[in-house]
C-alpha cells in the first residue's frame, strides 16, 4: 500500500458503505501521491450539489486530496473487484486497475454518491498497467461527461481534474492527470459476473442486497427480489441507450464492465458523437469489427443484460429450471422495452405529444425510421437536422429552409417533411408549445469531435481557454449562443475521418 498523508479537514463528509461488504469484494489501497499537483478544472456546480464548498475545494490542501496526496478524514480508499466480457471475450479478473474509491457523500437530494480518483496509480488489479492517466483522456472525460449531464443523459460526473506534474508513458511521454469522478455507484454488470464465475453465492447475495438498498429499494420486498432487480436494471438500460441514440452518442466500448447497475453512462474512453447520421458509425480504433457501432448499441445492451441475468440466477427462488424460465422471459422482453424507450425519445424529437393509440405509435415509429434512413442516404448531420425541424413545423420560418441544405437530395427530405407535417396536424400540441418543446429536446451544441480535439490540443500546450469556452457552451446545449455558433458546426469533409483511442 502506498503511504499517503492523512488530513483532519472536513472537505468531504465521507462514508463508505461498500467496505462494509465482504472484504473479498475489494482491496484497500491508497492513491499514489502526485509530484506537483495543480488544479486544472473544478466543477463548482457539482461541488455545491454534493454539499461541498467549491471555494474550499480549490484550496491547496483540498487539491492534495484530489491528487491523492492526502486522505481526507472519513475516507476508506478501496479498489473494487470485478470481471467482464471485453469485446465478447471473457476476462475473469479486471477490477479498478487505475482508480481508487475514496468514499461516499450524501448530496443535497439525500442520495449517496461515490467519489473516485481515476488515474491515481497502481492497485492490486492493475495487472501490467501503471495505474496512471494521461492528461488528454482525463480532460476528455471531464468535458464529455458534463456535456452528457447537460443533455439530460444519466451519467457519471466530473468534479475536478488535477495535473500531477509527472509524465505518463504510452507510445509517447504524456502529461499526467487525475480525474475526480462522481457516480451514483461504481457497481457494474461485471461486478456480479466476478462472483458468479467464482460460485460465490454469499457475495452475490450481499452485492444484490447492497445495490437494491442503494438504487432500487422498491424491489426489496418483491416475491423474487433478484428478478425484480434485474427488471429494474433492464428498464434503466433501455432508457439510457435510447437517450444515447437520441443525441447521436456512441459509447465505443460497451463491455460488461462498462455497464453500471445504476443506469449511468460510465467510462468515456473511445466515445464520440456522430456528425452525419450512419447506423454503422464507429469511431473507436479498437472496434475493428463494428461490435459497438451506433446502431448496434441496443443489441449489445441486450447481450450484456443476458450476462447479468445469468449472474443473478443463483439468487432466484425455486428450482434452477424455473429460475431460468422466469429470467429468460424477462431477458426476451428487452427489445420491445427498448423500442418503446427509443420511440419515446424520437417522438419528443419530432415534436409529437404522448399518445396511446396503437395506430399512431406504429405510424410514428415508421416516420422516425424513415427520417433516419433518409438522413443516412443523404449524409445529413444528425444534430442540426433535428434542431432545424422546429423551424419547419407549421407555421414555418425562413430559417427552416436551411435544413434542406444538409441533404444531398433535398427532394427526398421534402417528401418526408410532407408526411411529418400531415402527422403534426393531427397532434393536439399547439405550434408555439411544439417549437419550445422541440428546442428543449434537440440540442444545438454537442461535443463535436473536432472541437474537443482542438481544445485538448491547446490544453496540452498549457492553454485551457478553448477548453473552458467549450465547457461553458456545452453546459447550455439547447440555447442559441450566436457568439459560439461555430462550435455547433460539423467538420469540413476533409476532417471527417476521425478515430478515438482508449487512453488507458
PEZI-V885960 format. One line per field, one symbol per residue. phi: phi as a letter, one per 40 degrees, with the letter a starting at -180 (. if undefined). Layout:
phi = ???
This chain:
phi = .ccbcbbccbcbccbacccccdcccabcaccccccbcacbbbccccdcccgbcccccccdcccccccgcbbcdgcbcabccabicbfgccbcabgccabbccibbbcccgccbcbbcbgbhcbcbcfcccgcbccdcccccdcccccccccgcdacbbcabbccgbbbbbcbcbccabbcbbadabcbdccccdccccfbcccdccccccccccbbcccdcccbdcccccdccdcccccccccdccbgcbcgaccccbbcccgbcagccccabccccacccbbccccccgdbcdccdcccdccccdccdcccdccccgccccccccccccccccdcccdcccccccccccgbccbbcccccccccccccccccccccbgccccccccccdcccdccbccccccdccbcbdcccdccdcccccccccccccdcccccccccbcccbbcddccccccccccccgbcdcccccdccccbccccbdcbccccccccdcbccbbbbcgc
